[in-house]
Amino acid sequence: MNILVIGSGGREHTFCWKLAQSPKCKNLYVSPGNAGTSEIATNLAISVTDFESIKEAVIKYDIEMVIVGPEAPLVGGIKEYFELDDKLKLVSLIGPDSKASKLEGSKSFAKAFMNRHNIPTAKHSEFTSNSIEKGLRFLETMSPPYVLKADGLAAGKGVLIIDDINEAKSELKSMLINKKFGQASEKVVIEEFLDGIELSCFVLTDGETGITLPMAKDYKKIGEKDKGLNTGGMGAISPVPFADEKFIKKINDRIIEPTLLGFKKDNLPYQGFVFIGLINVNGDPKVIEYNVRMGDPETEVVIPRIKNDLVSLFEATANKTLSKIKLEIDPRIASTVMSVSGGYPEEYEKGHEIEGISDIKDTLVFHSGTTIKDKKIITSGGRVITVTGLGDNMSEALKKSYEGLQKINYKGMYYRKDIGFDL
């Protein structure tokens, strides 16, 4: 069949890499894609939220399956757009509708969902500009550090963790009154700080049942030892050493099963990925957040460990036959390390030529912010290239990732040298 992947990052490049291996994949398209996807698929210069142009491409190229990578088109209702169009309704689209996508699109919606279905999470309350005085008083009842979350989508940067009460009050005003994160912070969720180690859980669901994919641990801070500003992700490891059988059973019983049951109870049709951001608090898992798609760079360590044909997994998702699938997992450790543009996640330069990619062997290279200009691969984003290594232990996997990165060169290149340090 002909398949379209929507998105342009490392997650989408990883999907394309895996889909292209399937005998069921005839022609592979990606919109808009990047320099890496152009080597294994046909890039289409279409924005992820330009539904009309996506429709034209689906019809023109006789596409039978669409995999949605990022959250914006899902929150924007691409699922309904397909379902309500006579020419698109028979196309299999992997991803939830806009109602279910509010699990990521609105922190307060997600918290209400967790409350309804008794899913463990941090204590919290939400505020708007009309209730800012209550918010300031609520902060006084909390213990530091103070966690402030923009309710809407803020590209992974709408969460502030602050030690000082006065700074927390000032930031709350900045978010609600000065719209620090634009429309995303018209409402702010204040919640207790959970002390523990985080991990990422991914479930592929057809709306009836779910398959839990390999767990991963990602690294969000720009600086080593998790210092500095939040980013979209600087690296990841899979599996997670502390997520043993006992802990995973707690995640399944207390979080995954209630989540899938909650979709049915709340009439949230869901055929796609559920990301559950977890934290291990003294041996008990709690939910930090939901996303309605795969994480990036976790995809770059999770998908390479899946042995199953990815097209078959997506077909089972669309046909509601996932219960018949047995997931096969590569037992090796996967590590990925992200290289970024100098200055990221603040102001950074684009347009620098990337050299050395073709010299990398024995590792997987996934492009994030790259494009082609004058037949050269150049930087086009903050996060640029991620290199995934597989090994019998974490040291071996990381050695491969770092050896691969050392062969890449572009102006301002930066990457963390301590991925996996806390494991």
N, C-alpha and C positions, 0 to 999 in steps of 0.2 A: 504493500500500500504506500501511498504518498503521505508524508508526515510533515507538519509544520510545528516548529518550536518557536515560541514567542519570548523574546528577551535578548540581551546582549552581553551578559556577564559570564563569569566562570561556571556558574551553575548551568547555564544553557549550553556552553561549550561541552561540559561533562555529559549532559543529556545527549547531545549530538554524537559525541564520541561513542557512547554506549549504544544508541539507537542504530548508528551506522554499521554496527557489527551484526545486526539481526538480519537473517535471510528474509524476514517479513517486510523489511524496509526497502522499498523500491527507489523512491526519490525523496531526498531530505532537504527541507527548506528551513530557514531561520530568519526571523524578522525582529530587529535589524541585524543581529549577529555581530561578529567582530572578525579580526584578522585570522584568528584560530579556526573559527567555524567555517570560514570561506574555503578552507582546505578539505573539508569533508562534507560540506553542504552548500546549497545555493543561498547566499545572503540576499534578502529583499529589503530595500531601503524603506521600511514602514515602521512608524512609531508603534510602541506597544499598546497605546490607547486609541489609535486610529482604526476603529472597528470597521468603518466603511471600506478602507483600503485592504484591511485583512480579509474581509468578505470577498472582495474582487480577486485577491490572490488565491483564496481557497477554491473559488469557482474556476479560475483560469488554469490552475495547476492540478485540478481534480484531487484535492487533498481530502483524505478520509479521517485523519486524526490530528488534533491540535493539542499540544502540551503547553500550558501557560506557566512560564517561569516566575516572573515577578508578581508582586501583590497588586500594583496599581490597576491593571486591567480586570482583575478579579473583583476588587472593591468597586470598580467602575461598572460592573455588570456584564462582562463579556459572555458569561454563561447564559444569561437570559437573552442576550442579543442573538446568540446562536439558536436557542430553543424556540424563539418567537419568529424566526425567519424560515420560510418554507424551503429556501435553497440551502440552508445551513443546518436545519434541525436533525438531519441524519448523520451529521459529522460528529464523531466522538471527541468531546472536549474534556480534557483532564484538568479539573479545578472546580471549586465550589461556586455557588451563586453569590450575589452581592450581599444577601441577607446573612448567610453563613460566614462570608468574608469579613463581616463586622467583628468577628473574633480577633482579627488583626487590626482592622480599621478603626476600632474603638476600644480603648482600654476599659472604659466603664461597662461596655457591653460584655466584654470577656469576664470581668469580675462578677457581674450579675449572673452570667452563665455558670461560673464556678460556684457561686453561692447557692444557686438553685439545685445544683447536682452534687453538693457536698464534696467538692474537689478541693483538696488542701492548697491554700495560697496565703499570702501575707494579709494581715489586717489592713484595712484601707478605708478611705472616704474620698469623695469627689467634690470639686468646687468649680464655680464659674466666676466671672467678674462680678456678678450680682451677689455672690456669697463669699467674697474675698475675705471679709472680716472674720467669718466663721472658719475659713481656711487658716488664717493667721493664728486664731485661738487653738485650732486643732493641732497645729505644729507644736504649740506649747505643751500639749498633752503627750507628745511623742518623745522618744529617746533618740539621741543622735546615733549614727548618721541619719539624715532625713532624705527620703526618696521621693522625688517629684517626677511624675510622668505626664507628658503631653498625651491627651486622649487619642488624638488622631495620628495619621502616618507622618513620620518626621525623618524618614530615611535612616532609621536606626540611631538617631542622635537626640531624640526627644526625652531622654532620661537623665536626670541630674541626681547625683548622690553627694550630699553636702554635710560637713561636720558641724558647721557653726549655725546656730539658730537665727541670728540676724541675717546672715547671707541667704539662708533658706527662705526667710520671709521676703527678702529683696528679690530673689529669683522667682518666687511665686507671683509677686506683683509684675515682674518683667514678662512672665509667661502669659498671665491673664489679661493684664492691662496693655502692655506694650507689644503683645503678640510675638514674643521672642521666636516661637516656632510657627508663626502665621496661624492659619485656620486650625492647625493641629492642636494648638494650645488654647483654644477657646474654652476647653474644659481641661482641668488638671486632676489627676489622681495622686493623692498623697498616701503612701503606704509605709508600713514598718520595714526596716532593713532586716533582711534575712542573712544571717552569717553562715556561710558554708561554701562548698565548691559546686560550680555550675556544670551542667551537661545538657546536651541536646538530644531529644528523643523524636524520631520521625515515624509516622504511621501512614501507610497508604491504605485508604478505605474506599470501598465501593458503595457505601451507604448502608450496607447490611453487616459487613464484617470488616476487620482490619488486619493488615500484616505489619508487624513492628519491624522496622529496618534496623540496621546496626546503629548503636548509640555513638555519639561523637562528643568531643569537647572542643569548643572553639575559644579563640583569644581575641577579645574586642579592643583592648587598649593599644594605643600607638606605641607606647614605650615598653621597654623590657621590665620584667617582674610586674606586669600589669599596672604600669604608671601612665599618666597622661590622659589625653582625650580619647573618647570612644570613637571607634571606626566601624566600618561595615564588617570587619573581621580580618585578622592578620595571620591566621593559621588555624589548623585543626588536627586532632588525633582521633582515630577510631581503631579498635574499641576503647572504652573508658575503663581503665584498670579497676577502679573501685566499684564499678557497676557489676557486682557479682550476681549470681542466680537469685539470692535472697532479696537483694535490692531491686532487681528487675521485676521480681514477682510483686513487690510493693507498688512499683510504678504501674504495672498492669492492673492490679486489683483496685488500687485507690484512684488512679488517674486515667489510664487509657480506656478501660471498660466503662467507667462513668461518663467519659467524654463521648464515646461512640453511642452510648445509650442516650445521652443528652441530646445528640443530634436528632435522634428519632423522636424523643419526647417533645422537643421544641420545633419539630417539623422543619429541620434544616437539611435539605437534600445535599449530600456531600459525596462527591466522587473525585478524589484527589489526595494530595498530601496534607497532613496535619503536622506542623512542627510544634512540639511542646518544650518550651524552655524550662528546665528544671533546676532545682538547687537541692543538694544533699545537706539537710540540717540535722546533724547528730544521728545519721542513719535513716532519716525519714525524708522521702521526696516531697517537695512542694512545687507548685507551678508558679513561675515568674511571669510567663506570657505565652500566648498562642500566636503562631503565624499560620497562614493558610497556604503555604508553599514550602519548598525545600529551602534550607538555609544556605548561605554562601559565606565562607568556604567549606562548610561541612559536606555539601554535595560532593566536593572533590575528594573526600575520603570515604564517604558512604557508598556512592554508586560504584566505584572501582572494586569494592568488596562483594558486590552482588553478582553471583554467577548466572542467575536466571536471565533469559532473554527479556529485555526491557519492553519491547513491543508487546510481548505476550502478557506481561504484568499489566500494561496499560489497557490491553484488550479486555482482560479479566475485570479491571476496574470499571470500564465502560459497560460491560455486560453483566455486572454484579455476580461474577463467578470467582471472586478472590478466595473463597473458602476452599476451592479445589487446588489452590497453588501452594506448593511447599517451597519456602524460600531457601536457597542454597547460598551460603556465605563463605567467602575466602577467609580462612582462619588467621591470615597474616595481619600484622599491624600496618595501618596506613597513616602517613603523616603528610600534611601539606603546609607549605609556607608561602605567604603572599608577599610579593614585592610591590611597593607603592611609589607614587611620584613624590619627590621632595616637597615638603610643606603640607602634604595630606595629613589629617583630614581638614586642615584649613586651606588657605589659598595655595594652589599649586599650578605648575606649568604643564602644558600639553604639547604634543607635536615633536617630541624627541625620538630619534631613530633608536630602535631596539636591536642590539646585535647579540649573536651567540646562541640563539634558540636552536638552530640546526645542529649545534655541537653537543646538545644534551642527549645522552643515551641512558637506557635502563631506568628511566623515570617518566612520569606523565606530565606534560606541560599543558595547562589550561589557561586560556587568555581571558582577561576580565575587561580592562580598559585599553583595547588596542584597535587600530584601524590600518588600512593600507593606503599609502599616498605615494605616487610615483614609483610603484612597485616595491616600496619599502614598508616594513612594519613600524608604525610609530605609536607613541603613547597617546591615549585619548581620554583617560580617566584617572581618578585618584588611585584606585587599585588596578594594577596593571597585569601581572602574570603570577600564577600560582603553580608551584611544582610539587607533585605528589610522588612520594616514594613508598614502596611496599617492602616490608622485611619481616623476618621471623621474630624480631623484637623491636622495641621503639627506637633504640639507638641506631639500629641498622636502617630503619625507615627514615629517620631524621637525617642520617648521614647522606643518604641518597638525595633527599630534598635539598639539603644545603650544598652538596656538590653540584647539583644541577643549577641552582641559583647563582653559584659563583662563576658560571660560564656566561651568564646573561649580563649585559651592560647597556645602560642608557643614562643620560644626564639626570642627576638627582635621585638615582635609585636608592631605595631604603627598604630594609626588611628586618624583622625581629630575629635575633639569634638565640632566643631562649624558649621557643615553642616546646611545649611538653615539660617545662621546668618544674611544674607543681605536681606532676604525676610520677 
